[in-house]
Amino acid sequence: MTKLQLSKLHATGNDFLVRLALEPDAEFLSPELAVALCDRHRGVGADGLITVLPGRDGADCTMELRNADGGPAEMSGNGIRTLAWVAARAGLGTADALIVDTQAGRRTVDLVRNQAGDVTYATVDMGAVTIGETGVVIAVHGTDYRGDVATVGNPHFVCFVDDPATTRVTTHGPIIERNERFPNRTNVEFVRVADSETVEMRVWERGAGETLSCGTGACAAAAVAHSHGFVGRCPHVRVLGGELAVALDETVRLGGPVVHVFDLELELP
C-alpha cells in the first residue's frame, strides 16, 4: 500500500487538495487518481488537485494543477494561495513572500500570517490580463451572451448578465465552455457590475463546473469591466464563496483569505 498525505484548503470556497512532492523520488499521481480524489461523492472532494514540486532558478517551488476532471490547468489564483499555506508551513519562501513557478509563468505571493505563523491571507501578482476579441455574442438555447475574451495565463469569456443569481450557469456554462470559438475550452464568467467599486460574478470553470470562486476569473472580470469604464482600478469581486480584492496595473494583483480545512493520510492500492 502507498501512503499519500494531502491537505485540504479553500480560498473563498474554491477548494483544493494540496500535496507536497519535494523529494526527487516522489510518486507521480495520474489524472485518473486526481479525478478519484476530487470526486465529492466517492472521494475526498475538491475543485482541483495541486502538487507542490521543487523550485528551480530562484523559485521556492513549482505548482502542478489538475482540475477535478483530471485535465491540466495553467494557473489558479485561488489555488496558488492555498498552495502558499502548505508551502509556508513546510518552510519554503520567506516569512512574507513565496515565489512560485506555474504553467502560466512565475508568480510572487505576498503572505499575511497569524500569531501561530499560519497564512491567513495572500495576495498574488497574477501577471498581465490580455483582453482579446470584444463584443462577442454566443447564443445558447435562445439566449444571447455578449462579452469579451480575456487571458490571465488561462482562457476566459467574461459576459455581462442582468443578474448572475438567476442566470443558467450550470446549463449554459458548459455549452459556452466548449463553443467552437474556444479550441482549448474556456472558463466562463457571468458578471454584473453592482457599482463603480463592485463586481458580482458566478463562474463556470473549465474542467471543474460551477465553483464558489475563481481567482483568475475575478481578475478577468475586473479587467474587462474596467476596460469598459464600469469600475475603477481596485474593484472588489463578489463571488458565491466571499469577496476578492483586485488591483489593476501593468499586472493584476489578487488578494483574498486562505483557510486550512484538514490534513489527511490515505492508503492507496
C-alpha positions in Angstrom: 0.0 0.0 0.0 1.2 3.5 -0.8 0.5 6.3 1.7 -0.5 9.7 0.3 -0.5 12.8 2.5 -2.8 15.7 1.5 -4.1 18.9 2.9 -7.5 20.3 2.0 -7.9 24.1 1.9 -10.2 26.6 0.4 -9.9 30.2 -0.8 -13.4 31.9 -0.8 -14.9 28.5 -1.2 -12.7 27.3 -4.1 -11.3 24.1 -2.5 -8.2 22.2 -3.4 -6.3 19.2 -2.3 -2.6 20.1 -1.9 0.3 17.6 -1.9 3.9 18.2 -1.1 6.2 16.3 -3.5 9.6 17.9 -2.9 11.6 14.6 -2.9 13.1 13.6 -6.2 11.6 10.1 -5.9 8.0 11.4 -5.1 5.4 9.3 -6.8 3.6 10.7 -9.8 -0.2 11.0 -9.4 -2.2 10.0 -12.5 -5.1 12.1 -14.0 -7.4 9.2 -13.0 -6.3 9.4 -9.4 -6.9 13.2 -9.5 -10.4 12.5 -10.6 -11.0 10.0 -7.9 -9.6 12.2 -5.2 -11.7 15.2 -6.3 -14.9 13.3 -6.6 -17.3 14.8 -4.0 -19.3 11.6 -3.6 -16.7 8.8 -3.8 -13.5 10.6 -2.9 -12.3 13.4 -0.7 -13.9 16.2 -2.8 -12.3 19.3 -4.3 -12.3 21.6 -7.3 -8.7 20.6 -8.1 -5.5 18.8 -7.1 -2.3 20.7 -6.6 1.2 19.2 -6.3 4.0 21.3 -4.8 7.1 20.4 -6.7 10.7 21.7 -6.1 11.6 25.1 -7.4 14.4 26.0 -9.8 16.4 29.0 -10.8 15.3 31.1 -7.8 11.7 29.9 -7.4 10.7 28.5 -4.0 8.5 25.8 -5.5 6.6 24.8 -8.6 2.8 24.3 -8.9 1.3 21.5 -10.9 -2.5 21.8 -11.0 -5.1 19.4 -12.3 -8.8 20.2 -12.4 -11.4 17.9 -11.0 -11.8 16.2 -14.4 -8.1 15.3 -14.3 -7.1 17.8 -17.0 -4.1 20.1 -16.5 -4.7 23.8 -15.8 -2.2 26.6 -16.4 -3.0 28.7 -13.4 -5.4 29.3 -10.5 -5.4 32.5 -8.4 -7.2 30.8 -5.6 -5.3 27.6 -5.9 -1.9 29.2 -5.7 -3.0 30.9 -2.4 -3.9 27.5 -0.9 -0.5 26.2 -2.1 1.1 29.1 -0.3 -0.3 27.9 3.0 1.1 24.4 2.6 4.5 25.7 1.2 4.8 28.2 4.1 4.2 25.5 6.7 6.9 23.4 5.0 9.3 26.3 5.5 9.5 27.4 1.8 10.0 31.0 0.9 10.4 33.8 3.5 8.1 35.0 6.3 6.1 37.3 4.0 6.6 36.0 0.4 6.8 33.0 -1.8 8.0 32.6 -5.4 6.1 30.0 -7.4 6.6 28.7 -10.9 3.4 27.8 -12.8 2.5 26.8 -16.3 1.5 30.4 -16.8 4.8 31.8 -15.6 6.5 32.8 -12.4 4.3 34.3 -9.7 5.1 36.1 -6.4 2.7 35.6 -3.5 2.7 38.0 -0.5 1.7 36.4 2.7 -0.1 37.5 5.9 0.2 35.2 8.9 -1.4 34.9 12.2 0.4 34.6 15.5 0.8 30.9 15.1 2.6 31.5 11.8 -0.1 30.2 9.5 -1.0 32.0 6.3 -4.5 33.6 6.6 -4.4 35.9 3.6 -2.4 36.0 0.4 -2.0 38.4 -2.5 -0.7 37.1 -5.8 0.9 39.0 -8.7 -1.1 37.3 -11.4 0.8 38.8 -14.4 -0.9 40.8 -17.1 -4.5 40.4 -18.2 -4.8 40.3 -22.0 -8.2 41.3 -23.5 -8.8 39.8 -26.9 -11.9 39.9 -29.0 -14.6 42.1 -27.6 -18.4 42.3 -28.1 -18.6 38.5 -28.8 -22.1 37.1 -28.9 -22.7 33.5 -28.2 -26.3 32.2 -28.5 -27.3 29.3 -26.2 -30.9 28.0 -26.4 -32.3 31.3 -27.5 -30.3 33.4 -25.0 -27.5 35.7 -26.3 -24.5 36.1 -24.1 -22.4 39.1 -25.0 -18.9 39.5 -23.6 -15.2 39.8 -24.1 -12.4 37.2 -24.4 -9.6 37.6 -21.9 -6.4 35.7 -20.9 -5.0 35.5 -17.4 -2.5 32.8 -18.1 -5.6 30.7 -18.9 -8.6 31.5 -21.1 -11.8 33.3 -20.1 -15.0 34.6 -21.6 -16.5 37.4 -19.5 -20.1 38.0 -20.3 -22.4 40.6 -18.7 -25.8 39.5 -17.5 -28.8 41.1 -15.7 -28.5 39.0 -12.6 -25.9 36.2 -12.0 -28.2 34.7 -9.4 -30.8 33.9 -12.0 -28.5 33.1 -14.9 -28.5 29.5 -16.1 -24.8 29.0 -15.2 -24.9 25.2 -14.8 -26.8 24.5 -18.1 -25.4 27.2 -20.4 -21.9 27.4 -18.9 -20.7 24.0 -20.2 -22.1 24.8 -23.7 -20.2 28.1 -23.8 -17.1 26.4 -22.4 -17.0 24.1 -25.4 -18.0 26.6 -28.1 -16.1 26.4 -31.3 -14.5 29.8 -30.6 -12.5 28.2 -27.8 -10.5 25.2 -29.2 -8.9 24.6 -25.8 -12.3 25.3 -24.0 -12.7 28.3 -21.7 -13.7 29.5 -18.2 -16.9 31.5 -18.3 -17.7 34.4 -16.0 -21.3 35.7 -15.7 -20.9 39.2 -14.4 -23.0 42.1 -13.2 -21.5 45.5 -12.2 -23.1 46.4 -8.9 -21.5 49.8 -8.6 -18.2 51.6 -9.5 -16.3 49.6 -6.9 -18.0 46.2 -7.0 -18.4 43.4 -9.5 -20.7 40.4 -8.8 -19.8 37.1 -10.5 -20.7 33.5 -10.9 -18.3 31.2 -12.8 -18.3 28.1 -14.8 -14.8 26.7 -14.6 -13.3 24.7 -17.4 -12.8 21.2 -16.1 -14.5 21.8 -12.7 -18.0 23.1 -13.3 -19.6 25.8 -11.3 -17.3 26.7 -8.4 -17.8 29.1 -5.4 -15.0 31.3 -6.6 -12.4 31.6 -9.4 -9.3 33.9 -8.8 -8.3 34.2 -12.5 -11.9 34.7 -13.4 -12.2 37.5 -10.9 -9.1 39.2 -12.4 -10.6 38.7 -15.9 -14.0 40.1 -14.9 -12.4 43.1 -13.2 -10.2 43.9 -16.1 -13.0 43.6 -18.7 -15.3 45.8 -16.5 -12.6 48.4 -16.1 -11.9 48.4 -19.9 -15.5 49.5 -20.4 -15.2 52.2 -17.7 -17.6 50.4 -15.4 -15.3 50.2 -12.4 -12.0 51.7 -11.2 -8.6 50.0 -10.9 -9.3 48.4 -7.5 -12.7 46.8 -7.5 -14.0 44.1 -5.2 -15.3 41.0 -6.8 -18.2 39.2 -5.0 -18.4 35.5 -5.6 -20.6 32.8 -4.1 -17.8 32.0 -1.6 -17.0 35.5 -0.5 -15.1 38.5 -1.8 -11.8 39.0 -3.6 -9.8 42.2 -3.9 -8.3 43.0 -7.4 -5.8 45.8 -8.2 -5.3 46.5 -11.9 -2.0 47.9 -13.2 0.6 46.7 -15.7 0.0 43.4 -13.9 -3.0 42.5 -11.8 -2.9 41.6 -8.1 -5.4 39.3 -6.5 -6.0 39.2 -2.7 -8.1 37.0 -0.5 -8.3 34.7 2.5 -6.9 31.2 2.8 -8.5 28.6 5.1 -7.0 25.3 6.1 -9.7 22.7 6.4 -7.8 19.5 7.4 -4.9 17.2 6.7 -5.3 13.6 5.8 -3.3 10.4 5.0 -4.7 7.9 2.5 -3.6 4.4 1.7 -3.7 3.7 -2.0 -3.5 0.3 -3.5 
